[in-house]
Amino acid sequence: MKHFIFCALALCVILTGCSPSGSRIKTEYVEGTVSVDGTPLPEATITFSPAAEGGESASGYSDTNGKYTLSSTNGDTGKGAVAGDYKVTVSKVAVTVLEKGDPKAKKDPRTGEELLTQTEQLAHNVYLKADTTPLKVTVAKGKNKLDLELKSKP
């Protein structure tokens, strides 16, 4: 009898460890388009930060047409976000590579060396932090289409 119980417990442990891959949390599918003043914003990072403490964040990346899908931190890729209220941040950085000796090149204040790359934030700074973003959304149960409209001058 002890042998049977031991085998049954061992089988449960093995089956639990071998379960098919799947979301570790219940997520709802989220997709949408991100745009600035009506123009799609390609290659931007979109982050849904939970409005409540201790929630699960989710993020995605917009394609060349500004379309995005979300993946939650502890869920499957492309499967969405946990149902609830979120503050949305959007970031897009452009990187320019300069030639050595370019008059636009700045110097690194620590080393004095010429910096041959410059970065520029293309989304307004108000959209960069959960504390300042005006973008708020609710993820409902089921499939969600949440378009995000940013303003160049919020």
TORPA-4810 file (N, C-alpha, C, O; in nm, 3 decimals):
<nodes>
NODE_1_0.083_-0.119_0.000_0.000_0.000_0.000_0.088_0.126_0.000_0.061_0.221_-0.074_M
NODE_2_0.195_0.126_0.085_0.285_0.241_0.089_0.350_0.261_-0.047_0.368_0.374_-0.091_K
NODE_3_0.385_0.152_-0.113_0.447_0.159_-0.245_0.350_0.222_-0.345_0.391_0.303_-0.428_H
NODE_4_0.223_0.187_-0.339_0.121_0.242_-0.428_0.107_0.393_-0.408_0.102_0.469_-0.505_F
NODE_5_0.101_0.437_-0.282_0.087_0.581_-0.253_0.209_0.656_-0.304_0.196_0.763_-0.364_I
NODE_6_0.330_0.601_-0.279_0.452_0.665_-0.326_0.451_0.679_-0.478_0.486_0.784_-0.531_F
NODE_7_0.411_0.574_-0.548_0.407_0.576_-0.695_0.304_0.677_-0.745_0.328_0.748_-0.842_C
NODE_8_0.189_0.684_-0.678_0.085_0.780_-0.717_0.134_0.923_-0.700_0.112_1.007_-0.787_A
NODE_9_0.200_0.951_-0.587_0.255_1.085_-0.565_0.363_1.118_-0.667_0.366_1.229_-0.720_L
NODE_10_0.451_1.024_-0.694_0.557_1.046_-0.793_0.499_1.074_-0.931_0.548_1.161_-1.003_A
NODE_11_0.394_1.002_-0.968_0.328_1.024_-1.096_0.268_1.164_-1.103_0.278_1.230_-1.207_L
NODE_12_0.206_1.209_-0.995_0.149_1.345_-0.992_0.256_1.450_-1.012_0.236_1.546_-1.087_C
NODE_13_0.370_1.433_-0.947_0.481_1.528_-0.961_0.532_1.529_-1.104_0.557_1.635_-1.161_V
NODE_14_0.548_1.411_-1.163_0.597_1.402_-1.300_0.499_1.465_-1.397_0.540_1.541_-1.485_I
NODE_15_0.372_1.436_-1.384_0.271_1.492_-1.474_0.261_1.643_-1.461_0.240_1.712_-1.561_L
NODE_16_0.274_1.694_-1.340_0.270_1.838_-1.320_0.387_1.903_-1.391_0.371_2.006_-1.456_T
NODE_17_0.505_1.845_-1.378_0.624_1.900_-1.442_0.622_1.888_-1.592_0.692_1.962_-1.660_G
NODE_18_0.544_1.796_-1.646_0.541_1.771_-1.790_0.415_1.825_-1.855_0.382_1.786_-1.967_C
NODE_19_0.345_1.911_-1.787_0.222_1.964_-1.847_0.258_2.047_-1.969_0.368_2.102_-1.977_S
NODE_20_0.166_2.057_-2.066_0.197_2.131_-2.186_0.220_2.278_-2.153_0.167_2.331_-2.056_P
NODE_21_0.302_2.343_-2.237_0.328_2.483_-2.210_0.199_2.560_-2.221_0.115_2.533_-2.308_S
NODE_22_0.184_2.654_-2.135_0.064_2.736_-2.133_0.086_2.850_-2.038_0.182_2.851_-1.961_G
NODE_23_0.000_2.943_-2.043_0.011_3.060_-1.959_0.009_3.022_-1.812_-0.073_2.941_-1.769_S
NODE_24_0.099_3.080_-1.738_0.101_3.056_-1.595_-0.003_3.140_-1.525_-0.035_3.116_-1.409_R
NODE_25_-0.056_3.239_-1.594_-0.161_3.324_-1.540_-0.270_3.338_-1.646_-0.244_3.317_-1.764_I
NODE_26_-0.388_3.372_-1.604_-0.501_3.390_-1.698_-0.488_3.527_-1.764_-0.494_3.630_-1.697_K
NODE_27_-0.470_3.527_-1.894_-0.457_3.652_-1.968_-0.569_3.665_-2.071_-0.629_3.565_-2.113_T
NODE_28_-0.596_3.788_-2.109_-0.696_3.818_-2.211_-0.622_3.877_-2.331_-0.532_3.960_-2.314_E
NODE_29_-0.660_3.835_-2.450_-0.591_3.880_-2.572_-0.608_4.031_-2.590_-0.718_4.084_-2.576_Y
NODE_30_-0.497_4.099_-2.621_-0.500_4.243_-2.643_-0.423_4.276_-2.770_-0.308_4.234_-2.787_V
NODE_31_-0.488_4.353_-2.858_-0.423_4.404_-2.978_-0.474_4.545_-3.001_-0.574_4.587_-2.943_E
NODE_32_-0.405_4.618_-3.087_-0.449_4.752_-3.120_-0.349_4.820_-3.210_-0.254_4.758_-3.259_G
NODE_33_-0.371_4.948_-3.232_-0.282_5.030_-3.312_-0.242_5.151_-3.228_-0.325_5.210_-3.159_T
NODE_34_-0.116_5.187_-3.233_-0.068_5.307_-3.165_-0.035_5.410_-3.271_0.031_5.380_-3.370_V
NODE_35_-0.082_5.533_-3.250_-0.059_5.639_-3.348_-0.036_5.772_-3.277_-0.074_5.790_-3.161_S
NODE_36_0.027_5.865_-3.350_0.048_6.000_-3.301_-0.021_6.094_-3.398_0.011_6.097_-3.516_V
NODE_37_-0.117_6.171_-3.346_-0.195_6.264_-3.429_-0.252_6.195_-3.553_-0.256_6.255_-3.660_D
NODE_38_-0.295_6.070_-3.538_-0.358_5.995_-3.647_-0.263_5.918_-3.736_-0.308_5.844_-3.823_G
NODE_39_-0.132_5.933_-3.718_-0.034_5.864_-3.799_0.021_5.745_-3.719_0.067_5.763_-3.607_T
NODE_40_0.017_5.623_-3.777_0.069_5.506_-3.705_0.212_5.527_-3.658_0.294_5.586_-3.729_P
NODE_41_0.241_5.477_-3.538_0.375_5.489_-3.479_0.442_5.352_-3.484_0.413_5.266_-3.400_L
NODE_42_0.532_5.331_-3.581_0.598_5.200_-3.591_0.710_5.186_-3.490_0.766_5.284_-3.442_P
NODE_43_0.741_5.060_-3.458_0.857_5.024_-3.377_0.861_5.096_-3.242_0.967_5.141_-3.198_E
NODE_44_0.746_5.106_-3.178_0.737_5.167_-3.045_0.716_5.056_-2.941_0.661_4.951_-2.972_A
NODE_45_0.761_5.082_-2.821_0.739_4.990_-2.710_0.617_5.037_-2.632_0.612_5.152_-2.587_T
NODE_46_0.520_4.949_-2.615_0.396_4.980_-2.543_0.397_4.898_-2.415_0.417_4.776_-2.419_I
NODE_47_0.375_4.963_-2.300_0.373_4.892_-2.173_0.245_4.925_-2.098_0.210_5.042_-2.080_T
NODE_48_0.175_4.820_-2.056_0.055_4.834_-1.972_0.100_4.809_-1.828_0.137_4.697_-1.793_F
NODE_49_0.095_4.912_-1.745_0.131_4.900_-1.603_0.002_4.897_-1.522_-0.083_4.985_-1.539_S
NODE_50_-0.015_4.797_-1.436_-0.140_4.786_-1.360_-0.166_4.909_-1.274_-0.075_4.961_-1.210_P
NODE_51_-0.291_4.954_-1.273_-0.328_5.069_-1.191_-0.324_5.034_-1.043_-0.299_5.121_-0.960_A
NODE_52_-0.349_4.908_-1.010_-0.348_4.862_-0.871_-0.211_4.805_-0.835_-0.142_4.750_-0.920_A
NODE_53_-0.173_4.819_-0.709_-0.047_4.764_-0.659_-0.043_4.613_-0.678_-0.145_4.545_-0.660_E
NODE_54_0.073_4.562_-0.712_0.093_4.418_-0.719_0.036_4.349_-0.841_0.032_4.227_-0.846_G
NODE_55_-0.010_4.425_-0.939_-0.066_4.365_-1.059_0.043_4.318_-1.153_0.162_4.334_-1.127_G
NODE_56_0.001_4.261_-1.262_0.089_4.202_-1.363_0.101_4.297_-1.482_0.000_4.332_-1.541_E
NODE_57_0.223_4.338_-1.518_0.240_4.426_-1.633_0.243_4.344_-1.762_0.264_4.223_-1.760_S
NODE_58_0.223_4.413_-1.872_0.228_4.350_-2.005_0.289_4.451_-2.101_0.279_4.571_-2.080_A
NODE_59_0.351_4.400_-2.207_0.412_4.492_-2.303_0.409_4.432_-2.443_0.387_4.313_-2.462_S
NODE_60_0.433_4.519_-2.539_0.437_4.477_-2.678_0.518_4.577_-2.759_0.568_4.676_-2.707_G
NODE_61_0.530_4.548_-2.886_0.611_4.627_-2.977_0.530_4.648_-3.104_0.479_4.551_-3.160_Y
NODE_62_0.517_4.771_-3.150_0.436_4.796_-3.270_0.515_4.762_-3.396_0.637_4.781_-3.404_S
NODE_63_0.441_4.712_-3.496_0.505_4.678_-3.624_0.514_4.803_-3.711_0.491_4.914_-3.663_D
NODE_64_0.546_4.785_-3.838_0.564_4.900_-3.929_0.435_4.977_-3.953_0.439_5.091_-3.999_T
NODE_65_0.319_4.915_-3.923_0.190_4.983_-3.938_0.134_5.033_-3.805_0.019_5.077_-3.799_N
NODE_66_0.213_5.026_-3.699_0.168_5.071_-3.568_0.084_4.970_-3.492_0.034_5.001_-3.384_G
NODE_67_0.067_4.849_-3.547_-0.014_4.746_-3.480_0.070_4.674_-3.375_0.188_4.647_-3.395_K
NODE_68_0.005_4.642_-3.261_0.075_4.573_-3.153_-0.012_4.465_-3.093_-0.135_4.468_-3.104_Y
NODE_69_0.052_4.369_-3.028_-0.014_4.271_-2.941_0.066_4.270_-2.813_0.184_4.307_-2.812_T
NODE_70_0.002_4.228_-2.704_0.069_4.229_-2.574_0.107_4.090_-2.528_0.045_3.990_-2.564_L
NODE_71_0.212_4.087_-2.446_0.254_3.968_-2.373_0.269_4.009_-2.228_0.329_4.113_-2.199_S
NODE_72_0.216_3.929_-2.136_0.231_3.962_-1.995_0.362_3.907_-1.943_0.421_3.817_-2.002_S
NODE_73_0.408_3.961_-1.833_0.536_3.923_-1.776_0.543_3.774_-1.746_0.645_3.711_-1.774_T
NODE_74_0.437_3.716_-1.691_0.437_3.574_-1.655_0.342_3.492_-1.740_0.298_3.385_-1.697_N
NODE_75_0.311_3.538_-1.858_0.221_3.464_-1.947_0.291_3.425_-2.075_0.411_3.450_-2.092_G
NODE_76_0.218_3.364_-2.164_0.274_3.322_-2.292_0.289_3.442_-2.386_0.211_3.537_-2.379_D
NODE_77_0.387_3.436_-2.474_0.413_3.542_-2.569_0.291_3.565_-2.658_0.234_3.470_-2.713_T
NODE_78_0.252_3.690_-2.672_0.141_3.727_-2.759_0.003_3.693_-2.707_-0.094_3.706_-2.781_G
NODE_79_-0.008_3.651_-2.582_-0.139_3.609_-2.530_-0.214_3.719_-2.457_-0.331_3.699_-2.424_K
NODE_80_-0.152_3.834_-2.430_-0.227_3.945_-2.375_-0.190_3.986_-2.235_-0.075_3.976_-2.193_G
NODE_81_-0.292_4.034_-2.163_-0.274_4.089_-2.028_-0.385_4.038_-1.937_-0.490_3.993_-1.984_A
NODE_82_-0.360_4.045_-1.809_-0.461_4.009_-1.709_-0.572_4.113_-1.714_-0.544_4.232_-1.731_V
NODE_83_-0.697_4.072_-1.701_-0.810_4.166_-1.701_-0.791_4.266_-1.588_-0.754_4.229_-1.477_A
NODE_84_-0.818_4.394_-1.617_-0.805_4.498_-1.515_-0.775_4.633_-1.576_-0.776_4.649_-1.698_G
NODE_85_-0.748_4.730_-1.489_-0.720_4.868_-1.530_-0.569_4.891_-1.539_-0.492_4.840_-1.457_D
NODE_86_-0.529_4.968_-1.642_-0.386_4.991_-1.667_-0.360_5.137_-1.703_-0.446_5.208_-1.754_Y
NODE_87_-0.237_5.179_-1.673_-0.181_5.303_-1.724_-0.087_5.259_-1.837_-0.012_5.163_-1.822_K
NODE_88_-0.093_5.329_-1.949_-0.016_5.286_-2.067_0.096_5.385_-2.096_0.074_5.506_-2.104_V
NODE_89_0.216_5.331_-2.112_0.329_5.413_-2.152_0.374_5.371_-2.292_0.362_5.255_-2.330_T
NODE_90_0.425_5.468_-2.366_0.472_5.443_-2.503_0.607_5.511_-2.520_0.625_5.627_-2.483_V
NODE_91_0.701_5.437_-2.575_0.836_5.490_-2.598_0.883_5.450_-2.737_0.864_5.337_-2.781_S
NODE_92_0.944_5.545_-2.803_1.008_5.516_-2.931_1.134_5.600_-2.940_1.130_5.722_-2.927_K
NODE_93_1.244_5.534_-2.961_1.373_5.601_-2.967_1.431_5.585_-3.107_1.434_5.475_-3.162_V
NODE_94_1.477_5.696_-3.164_1.548_5.692_-3.292_1.697_5.705_-3.262_1.739_5.788_-3.182_A
NODE_95_1.776_5.622_-3.327_1.921_5.626_-3.309_1.984_5.670_-3.441_1.956_5.613_-3.547_V
NODE_96_2.068_5.772_-3.434_2.139_5.822_-3.551_2.287_5.790_-3.533_2.346_5.820_-3.429_T
NODE_97_2.347_5.729_-3.634_2.490_5.698_-3.630_2.562_5.805_-3.710_2.528_5.833_-3.825_V
NODE_98_2.662_5.865_-3.647_2.738_5.973_-3.710_2.876_5.924_-3.752_2.928_5.826_-3.699_L
NODE_99_2.934_5.993_-3.847_3.071_5.965_-3.891_3.168_6.034_-3.796_3.136_6.137_-3.737_E
NODE_100_3.284_5.977_-3.783_3.387_6.039_-3.699_3.419_6.179_-3.754_3.439_6.197_-3.874_K
NODE_101_3.423_6.276_-3.665_3.450_6.415_-3.705_3.325_6.494_-3.740_3.336_6.612_-3.772_G
NODE_102_3.208_6.433_-3.735_3.083_6.504_-3.766_3.064_6.616_-3.663_3.078_6.593_-3.543_D
NODE_103_3.032_6.738_-3.710_3.016_6.851_-3.617_2.898_6.832_-3.520_2.893_6.898_-3.416_P
NODE_104_2.804_6.743_-3.552_2.691_6.717_-3.463_2.728_6.625_-3.347_2.654_6.614_-3.250_K
NODE_105_2.843_6.559_-3.358_2.885_6.464_-3.256_2.914_6.537_-3.125_2.980_6.641_-3.123_A
NODE_106_2.864_6.481_-3.016_2.890_6.536_-2.883_3.002_6.456_-2.819_3.039_6.348_-2.867_K
NODE_107_3.054_6.509_-2.711_3.161_6.439_-2.639_3.104_6.377_-2.513_3.019_6.435_-2.445_K
NODE_108_3.153_6.257_-2.483_3.116_6.188_-2.359_3.176_6.268_-2.243_3.297_6.288_-2.238_D
NODE_109_3.091_6.315_-2.148_3.143_6.398_-2.040_3.241_6.324_-1.948_3.322_6.387_-1.881_P
NODE_110_3.233_6.192_-1.944_3.322_6.115_-1.857_3.457_6.092_-1.922_3.560_6.101_-1.855_R
NODE_111_3.458_6.060_-2.051_3.583_6.021_-2.116_3.637_6.126_-2.213_3.755_6.124_-2.247_T
NODE_112_3.550_6.218_-2.257_3.591_6.318_-2.355_3.592_6.265_-2.497_3.624_6.338_-2.591_G
NODE_113_3.557_6.135_-2.514_3.556_6.077_-2.648_3.433_6.123_-2.726_3.328_6.155_-2.670_E
NODE_114_3.450_6.124_-2.856_3.342_6.163_-2.945_3.234_6.054_-2.946_3.263_5.936_-2.965_E
NODE_115_3.109_6.095_-2.926_2.997_6.000_-2.930_2.942_5.997_-3.072_2.899_6.099_-3.125_L
NODE_116_2.945_5.879_-3.134_2.905_5.868_-3.274_2.762_5.819_-3.290_2.718_5.792_-3.402_L
NODE_117_2.690_5.808_-3.181_2.547_5.778_-3.190_2.471_5.880_-3.108_2.515_5.923_-3.002_T
NODE_118_2.357_5.918_-3.161_2.268_6.009_-3.089_2.131_5.943_-3.080_2.086_5.879_-3.175_Q
NODE_119_2.067_5.958_-2.967_1.932_5.903_-2.952_1.833_6.016_-2.932_1.865_6.119_-2.872_T
NODE_120_1.714_5.996_-2.984_1.608_6.095_-2.972_1.478_6.023_-2.941_1.441_5.928_-3.010_E
NODE_121_1.408_6.068_-2.838_1.279_6.012_-2.800_1.173_6.069_-2.894_1.158_6.191_-2.902_Q
NODE_122_1.100_5.982_-2.965_1.003_6.029_-3.064_0.860_6.037_-3.011_0.774_6.097_-3.075_L
NODE_123_0.834_5.980_-2.896_0.704_5.998_-2.832_0.722_6.107_-2.727_0.827_6.116_-2.664_A
NODE_124_0.620_6.190_-2.708_0.630_6.298_-2.610_0.662_6.242_-2.472_0.615_6.134_-2.436_H
NODE_125_0.741_6.315_-2.395_0.786_6.269_-2.263_0.673_6.234_-2.167_0.692_6.152_-2.077_N
NODE_126_0.556_6.294_-2.184_0.444_6.266_-2.094_0.401_6.119_-2.102_0.344_6.066_-2.006_V
NODE_127_0.428_6.053_-2.215_0.388_5.913_-2.235_0.492_5.811_-2.184_0.470_5.691_-2.194_Y
NODE_128_0.605_5.860_-2.132_0.714_5.771_-2.094_0.700_5.707_-1.956_0.758_5.601_-1.931_L
NODE_129_0.624_5.769_-1.866_0.614_5.720_-1.728_0.468_5.696_-1.689_0.379_5.771_-1.730_K
NODE_130_0.447_5.592_-1.610_0.311_5.561_-1.563_0.255_5.675_-1.478_0.133_5.694_-1.473_A
NODE_131_0.342_5.750_-1.411_0.296_5.861_-1.326_0.244_5.980_-1.405_0.164_6.058_-1.354_D
NODE_132_0.288_5.994_-1.531_0.251_6.113_-1.608_0.163_6.085_-1.729_0.105_6.177_-1.786_T
NODE_133_0.153_5.960_-1.770_0.079_5.930_-1.892_-0.072_5.957_-1.877_-0.131_5.923_-1.774_T
NODE_134_-0.132_6.016_-1.977_-0.277_6.033_-1.974_-0.351_5.910_-2.028_-0.474_5.904_-2.023_P
NODE_135_-0.275_5.813_-2.080_-0.337_5.694_-2.140_-0.375_5.594_-2.033_-0.290_5.543_-1.960_L
NODE_136_-0.505_5.565_-2.025_-0.557_5.465_-1.930_-0.654_5.376_-2.004_-0.737_5.424_-2.081_K
NODE_137_-0.644_5.245_-1.981_-0.732_5.149_-2.049_-0.778_5.042_-1.950_-0.720_5.024_-1.844_V
NODE_138_-0.884_4.974_-1.989_-0.933_4.859_-1.913_-0.929_4.738_-2.004_-0.986_4.740_-2.113_T
NODE_139_-0.862_4.632_-1.959_-0.861_4.505_-2.032_-0.977_4.422_-1.976_-0.982_4.393_-1.857_V
NODE_140_-1.070_4.385_-2.064_-1.187_4.307_-2.024_-1.163_4.160_-2.057_-1.069_4.125_-2.129_A
NODE_141_-1.248_4.075_-2.004_-1.239_3.933_-2.038_-1.272_3.916_-2.185_-1.361_3.983_-2.238_K
NODE_142_-1.201_3.825_-2.251_-1.222_3.802_-2.394_-1.119_3.875_-2.477_-1.013_3.913_-2.427_G
NODE_143_-1.150_3.894_-2.605_-1.060_3.961_-2.698_-1.076_4.112_-2.687_-1.189_4.162_-2.689_K
NODE_144_-0.966_4.184_-2.676_-0.967_4.330_-2.661_-0.896_4.396_-2.778_-0.787_4.354_-2.816_N
NODE_145_-0.957_4.500_-2.835_-0.892_4.584_-2.936_-0.882_4.722_-2.874_-0.982_4.793_-2.861_K
NODE_146_-0.761_4.760_-2.837_-0.738_4.886_-2.767_-0.642_4.972_-2.848_-0.520_4.957_-2.840_L
NODE_147_-0.700_5.064_-2.927_-0.619_5.158_-3.006_-0.572_5.272_-2.915_-0.647_5.319_-2.830_D
NODE_148_-0.449_5.314_-2.935_-0.388_5.417_-2.852_-0.356_5.537_-2.938_-0.278_5.528_-3.033_L
NODE_149_-0.415_5.652_-2.906_-0.394_5.774_-2.982_-0.312_5.872_-2.898_-0.360_5.923_-2.797_E
NODE_150_-0.190_5.896_-2.940_-0.103_5.992_-2.873_-0.112_6.126_-2.944_-0.147_6.133_-3.062_L
NODE_151_-0.082_6.230_-2.871_-0.078_6.365_-2.928_0.067_6.413_-2.927_0.140_6.388_-2.831_K
NODE_152_0.107_6.481_-3.034_0.245_6.532_-3.038_0.264_6.644_-2.935_0.375_6.667_-2.887_S
NODE_153_0.153_6.713_-2.903_0.155_6.818_-2.801_0.038_6.795_-2.707_-0.067_6.857_-2.722_K
NODE_154_0.056_6.705_-2.607_-0.057_6.672_-2.517_-0.100_6.788_-2.428_-0.192_6.774_-2.348_P
</nodes>
